[in-house]
Amino acid sequence: MKNLVLILSLMLISGCLEDRYRYACQNPDNFALAECQKPKCLFTQTCPEYLVAPILEKKIEPPAPQASSER
């Protein structure tokens, strides 16, 4: 029984040895990829500054409505 617990513990720990990222652009090694650069990442909001920084601090604001000049 001790061997089984030891083997299961080692298997669980071995899954934690490498860094895993939910999004590719969260990985600092991928910051230079085209999919992580603006304007491509704006649509999916996977730009590194949105994924790494707090989400409320870097929120994308909708464009301001333009005043039309009707006379």
Order of alpha helices (4+ residues) and beta strands (2+ residues): alpha-alpha-alpha
